[in-house]
Every structure is written in structure tokens, then in C-alpha cells.
């Protein structure tokens, strides 16, 4: 596939000349450490650098240029033309001498547009991501549900890729991934991987989930759970003794548990709490925040690991609000910690401003009071 795309983009081809502009944009975006590139007809391309989406000093893109770019990349990513003919489609694509991107092509104002997310290579390790040491222990669990949560653009996919690559380097496991689309590609090392893409290798996420349970997985990674039907299959897989890793768009451990329970009808929620409590292994919540004085965004985490107190808080609806206090108390014994604890250390070390920290804590007043008492 890469060779075919390289031929298509050979400088001597007509299509290559049409793609010179977007390829130059993508190379420039990577050089500027942009995470995302936005291409729309009629306006200059924009790139996301840290927390800002900035226009490039570039003429407006034409409709034909955007369509040529999307159609060429989609064709070489093996996207079914029927999917591309729809109003939106997701796929990943390797661009020779540029890099790998996750592409979301969509229509707006009657024209084709695209948002491209740069996928880092090689896969970052725990140290380069500044993940806490407890994540290495989480990567070695033998069974249960592991969730990585946070808003879009806060590095969930990269954290999961680092966990899966750690397994790949250390543990003789079969890892099955079901994604829409596949982002990071893994080459078998100590572990072996089966990577399935919705729309290409399997018709639906539900179908892929059900099939994965017959593929002898030790670890199952599900890109994102969007419905109760899908979550039921995930929960069943965790209950059967596998490790299941997935993501949620929730801000912290307490809200993650609440969201899982609230997927169920009210008369099924008590049973759901019990089932989740039985399989929950860890919740890694994360945010990328601006450092003091500028520079690369800093990863801030909240990590909940399984403990008797945590299980009781998940099982009992009246105790759920005590989950944050429970994980803070388990810092030394179980390796868990809250956002507030991490942010307090960053403020003390003068790496993050107090105002920035206050925007991300549970209670700004409590945070300031605790910070003053600790000094």
C-alpha cells in the first residue's frame, strides 16, 4: 500500500503535482509540532498547536484541491468508495516521507473538508509521555476493565498505544484491537496482534466485538464504546477473564463510573454497579494543560486502581462521591492519585500557575486551602 501511494505521489505524476500543496502543508505542520491539520475549501489551512487553532500564511484552498487530497489518501487507505460517497468517513493513512495520519473527511457548506490528526511514530514509551509509574503495573494486569478517559485531544490514544506496546515488548499475549479507524500499527514482538478496522475488516463495532471473543484474546482493545449494546459485550469480555482496554469521554474516575452505570435503564443500574465493581481494574483520566511560561503541554493524570474501598464505592451509589477521597488515600498502597494531588505538586514546583491549576481541580477553594497548609 505504501509503495502504491509512493508511486502515486512520484514527482513525475499529474496527481503528485496536484498534491504538492497539501503535502507541503502537512510537512510544515509536523515541523511546527502541530497535532492536527484542517483543510477546507475557500479558506487557508489551519493547524492546532497546543491549545490554539491557527491559520497558516497560505492562500485559500480550492474545492478541487481538497477533494483530490481526500480521495487520493482514501483510495490508498483502502476505503470503500461507497463509504467515501457518504457525508463523512474516518480512515488512517501512511503518507510516504511525511507520516501517518488519522483522517476525518466530512462535508460542510456543501463541500468536502478534512481534519487530519498526526499519529506519532515510533510509539512513545511511558517515560517520554511522563506517565506515572503505576501505569506500568496496570499494563500487566491479568484480567478486568481498564479505562482511559478524557476529552478529545488529551492523548488517550497515545497512552493506550504505549500500554499496548509495553505488553508487546514484555508479555506473550494475543492482543485484539477493534478500531474505527486503526491509528497505531503494532508489529509482533513478544506479544502478537490482530488489528481489525470497522468498515474494512468488519462491518460494525458490535460485530467485531462479538467476533473478537472467539479469537482467543488475552487483551482486547476497543477504540471507543458508543452504545449500551457495545458496552455489554465489553463487560461480558471482562467478566470472562480477559483484559479489556477502552476509552470514555469523561473527565475523571467518578464521572466515568457514573457514565457507565447511566448507560443502563434505571431498573438495571444496581445490577450494573455490581458487575462493574466486579471487573473494574483501573481508570486513567488525563488532561493536557498549559505550563507556566509556555512550551509543550503537560500531561496531568488521575489514576484509580482497584482496592476494596474503591470496589465498595463503585458498588454502592451512596458512596460514589467518596471515590476521589478513596483513590487519594490509596496513593501509597495502590498507586492511585487524583488530579488535585498532581496539580498541587506542579504548582509547588512552579511548573503550572495557580490560576491554571484552579481551572482543573474539583474545588478551587479546597485546593488553595490545602496548598497553603502544605507550605
Helices and strands as residue ranges (DSSP letters): H 2-8, H 14-31, E 36-40, E 46-49, E 52-55, H 63-76, H 81-84, E 88-95, E 99-108, E 111-119, H 126-129, H 134-138, E 144-149, H 156-170, E 174-179, E 192-197, H 205-212, E 219-222, H 228-239, E 243-248, H 253-262, G 266-268, H 269-279, E 280-289, E 298-305, H 308-315, G 317-322, H 323-329, H 331-334, H 339-348, H 354-358, H 364-374
